[in-house]
């Protein structure tokens, strides 16, 4: 009997070891290429070939990427646009994640602007139910959106930061899939959530939290389940979490913000194993 128990214990230990999730690797440090003073750099940044866009709740400011000169500004009604958290340029439109954070119950919306004029074009109302949308991405004909949940201010009990989710939508914004974030990333988000993210040129998701100067490299699960895989972490001490955006005109360049210094920060990063 004792021998059987020992054999069973050994088999269970071997199975657990085989199925254990590999811990994320340390993938080095991001290199600062340039800083841009931007008083509106409070929530995040978007970037295209020639411009950068600073995001601050109901304000979006457009800057010349080369000179740093401010070119345009949009200001919305704070009642309608209380918390635009992030934007990204997709198919010649500035696509922004908007919510009523820190108010509850949560509601979320996608606000779409003309990047040339910053004129507001239309809204996709996502409503309540999943959390507070913080960032939006598009890949392979589908939309991806992160929905934040929080422990304290802005939280909607019984959900907390562990309920932060990545949701996949089709072109009509119908939900077709969703994933939880891995514990290793959630521990760094706490007590807040994911503030920024996007698919990098390596096909992986690069994600930020709310406060830490770190970039978390995640992947959709390849062997089943509904939890994102945390592959690596890149140190980025010159930004402080918040929303980020990839410069698709220059692979390897990602933009973030320093909230405390009111700066947009251009970073060069290298994907591990690529």
C-alpha positions in Angstrom: 0.0 0.0 0.0 2.8 2.4 1.0 4.5 1.6 -2.3 1.4 2.4 -4.3 1.0 5.7 -2.5 4.6 6.6 -3.2 4.2 5.7 -6.9 1.0 7.7 -7.2 2.7 10.7 -5.5 5.6 10.5 -7.9 3.2 10.4 -10.9 1.3 13.4 -9.7 4.5 15.3 -9.1 5.7 14.5 -12.6 2.4 15.5 -14.1 2.4 18.8 -12.2 6.0 19.5 -13.3 5.2 18.7 -16.9 2.1 21.0 -17.0 3.6 23.8 -15.0 3.6 27.2 -16.7 7.1 28.5 -17.5 7.8 31.7 -15.5 8.2 34.8 -17.7 11.8 35.6 -18.6 13.6 39.0 -18.0 13.9 40.4 -21.5 16.1 43.4 -20.7 15.4 47.1 -20.8 13.8 49.4 -23.4 16.0 52.1 -24.9 14.8 55.7 -24.8 15.1 57.3 -28.2 13.3 60.6 -27.7 11.2 62.5 -25.2 8.4 65.0 -26.2 7.0 67.5 -23.7 3.2 67.2 -23.8 1.0 68.6 -21.0 -1.8 66.3 -22.2 0.3 63.1 -21.6 -1.9 61.9 -18.8 -3.5 58.7 -20.0 -1.6 57.5 -23.0 -0.3 58.1 -26.5 -1.0 57.1 -30.1 1.4 57.3 -33.0 1.4 57.2 -36.8 4.1 57.8 -39.4 4.3 61.6 -38.9 2.4 62.4 -35.7 1.9 61.6 -32.1 -1.3 62.0 -30.1 -1.4 62.7 -26.4 -4.5 61.5 -24.6 -5.9 63.1 -21.4 -9.5 62.0 -20.6 -11.7 64.4 -22.7 -8.7 66.0 -24.5 -6.6 64.7 -27.4 -3.6 66.8 -28.7 -1.8 66.2 -32.0 2.0 66.8 -32.3 4.4 66.7 -35.2 6.7 63.7 -34.6 9.7 65.3 -36.2 9.6 68.8 -34.6 7.5 68.1 -31.5 5.3 71.1 -32.4 1.7 71.0 -31.3 -0.6 71.0 -34.3 -4.2 70.5 -33.1 -6.3 69.8 -30.1 -9.7 68.3 -29.5 -11.7 68.9 -26.3 -14.9 67.0 -25.6 -17.8 67.3 -23.2 -16.6 65.7 -19.9 -20.1 64.4 -19.3 -20.0 62.4 -22.6 -16.2 61.7 -22.6 -15.2 61.4 -18.9 -12.3 59.0 -19.5 -10.7 58.4 -22.8 -7.9 56.2 -21.7 -6.1 55.3 -25.0 -6.1 55.7 -28.7 -4.5 54.0 -31.7 -4.5 54.7 -35.4 -6.2 51.9 -37.4 -7.2 52.1 -41.1 -6.8 55.9 -41.2 -8.9 56.4 -38.1 -8.0 57.3 -34.5 -9.7 54.6 -32.5 -10.1 55.3 -28.8 -11.1 53.4 -25.7 -13.5 55.5 -23.5 -15.4 54.8 -20.3 -16.9 56.5 -17.3 -14.0 55.5 -14.9 -14.0 56.0 -11.9 -17.8 56.1 -11.8 -19.8 52.9 -11.4 -21.6 51.0 -12.7 -19.1 50.8 -15.6 -19.9 51.6 -19.1 -17.6 51.5 -22.1 -17.5 52.9 -25.7 -15.3 53.1 -28.7 -14.8 56.7 -29.9 -13.6 57.2 -33.4 -11.9 60.4 -34.7 -10.4 61.7 -37.9 -6.6 61.8 -37.2 -6.1 64.6 -39.7 -8.6 67.1 -38.1 -9.3 65.4 -34.7 -13.0 65.7 -35.6 -15.2 63.1 -33.8 -16.7 60.7 -36.3 -18.8 58.1 -34.5 -19.3 56.0 -31.4 -19.6 52.3 -30.8 -21.4 51.9 -27.5 -20.3 48.8 -25.7 -22.4 49.5 -22.6 -22.0 47.8 -19.2 -21.1 44.3 -18.1 -17.4 43.4 -18.5 -15.5 46.3 -16.9 -14.0 49.6 -18.0 -12.5 49.4 -21.5 -8.9 50.7 -21.5 -7.3 49.8 -24.8 -8.4 48.5 -28.3 -6.5 46.7 -31.0 -7.2 45.1 -34.3 -5.6 42.0 -35.8 -6.5 39.5 -38.5 -10.0 41.0 -39.1 -11.0 41.1 -35.5 -11.2 43.6 -32.7 -9.5 43.1 -29.3 -10.4 45.2 -26.3 -9.1 45.1 -22.7 -11.6 45.6 -19.9 -10.2 46.8 -16.6 -11.5 46.0 -13.2 -10.1 47.5 -10.0 -9.8 46.7 -6.3 -10.6 50.2 -4.9 -11.6 53.4 -6.5 -13.4 52.7 -9.8 -14.0 49.1 -8.8 -17.4 47.4 -9.2 -17.7 44.7 -6.5 -17.5 41.7 -6.5 -15.1 42.1 -9.4 -11.5 43.2 -8.7 -8.3 43.5 -10.6 -8.3 39.7 -11.2 -11.3 40.1 -13.4 -9.4 42.1 -16.0 -10.1 40.5 -19.4 -9.2 40.6 -23.0 -12.2 40.3 -25.3 -12.3 39.5 -29.0 -15.0 41.0 -31.2 -16.0 40.5 -34.8 -16.5 43.5 -37.2 -20.0 44.1 -35.8 -18.6 44.2 -32.3 -20.2 41.0 -31.3 -18.2 39.1 -28.7 -16.6 36.0 -30.0 -14.0 35.1 -27.4 -12.3 36.2 -24.2 -9.2 35.5 -22.0 -8.2 36.2 -18.5 -4.8 37.7 -17.7 -2.1 35.5 -16.1 -1.4 35.8 -12.4 2.1 37.0 -12.9 0.8 40.0 -14.8 -2.2 40.6 -12.5 0.1 40.8 -9.5 1.9 43.7 -11.1 -1.4 45.4 -12.1 -2.8 45.2 -8.6 -4.7 47.1 -7.2 -5.3 48.7 -10.6 -5.5 47.0 -14.0 -4.1 46.9 -17.5 -3.9 50.5 -19.0 -2.3 49.8 -22.4 -1.5 47.1 -24.9 -1.2 46.2 -28.5 0.1 43.5 -30.8 3.8 44.0 -31.6 5.6 43.2 -34.9 6.4 39.8 -33.3 2.7 38.9 -33.2 2.7 39.0 -29.4 0.7 41.2 -27.1 2.7 43.9 -25.3 0.8 45.1 -22.3 1.3 47.7 -19.5 -0.3 48.1 -16.1 -1.2 51.4 -14.4 1.9 52.3 -12.5 5.0 50.2 -13.2 7.6 51.0 -15.8 7.3 47.5 -17.4 6.1 45.9 -20.6 4.6 42.5 -20.3 4.9 40.2 -23.4 1.8 38.0 -23.6 0.5 35.4 -26.0 -2.9 33.8 -26.7 -2.8 30.3 -25.1 -1.6 27.8 -27.6 -2.4 24.6 -25.7 -6.0 25.2 -24.5 -7.5 27.2 -21.7 -8.6 30.8 -21.6 -5.7 32.5 -19.8 -3.1 34.6 -21.6 0.5 33.3 -21.4 3.1 35.6 -19.8 6.3 35.0 -21.9 8.6 37.9 -20.8 8.9 41.3 -19.1 10.8 44.2 -20.5 11.9 46.9 -18.1 10.8 50.4 -19.2 11.5 52.7 -16.2 11.1 55.9 -18.3 7.4 55.3 -18.6 4.9 54.7 -15.8 2.5 52.2 -17.0 -0.5 53.8 -18.8 -1.4 53.4 -22.5 1.1 52.6 -25.2 1.1 52.4 -29.0 3.4 50.7 -31.6 4.8 52.8 -34.4 3.9 50.7 -37.4 6.1 52.9 -39.6 9.2 51.9 -37.7 9.2 48.3 -36.4 10.6 48.0 -32.9 9.5 51.4 -31.8 6.9 51.7 -29.1 5.6 54.9 -27.5 4.5 55.5 -23.9 4.2 58.3 -21.5 5.6 59.6 -18.2 2.6 61.0 -16.4 4.7 62.6 -13.7 6.9 64.5 -16.2 4.1 65.1 -18.7 6.2 63.6 -21.5 5.6 61.3 -24.5 8.5 58.8 -24.6 9.7 57.0 -27.7 11.3 53.6 -26.9 13.1 51.0 -28.9 12.5 47.4 -27.8 13.6 44.0 -28.9 11.4 41.0 -28.8 13.1 38.1 -27.0 13.9 35.1 -29.2 13.3 37.1 -32.4 
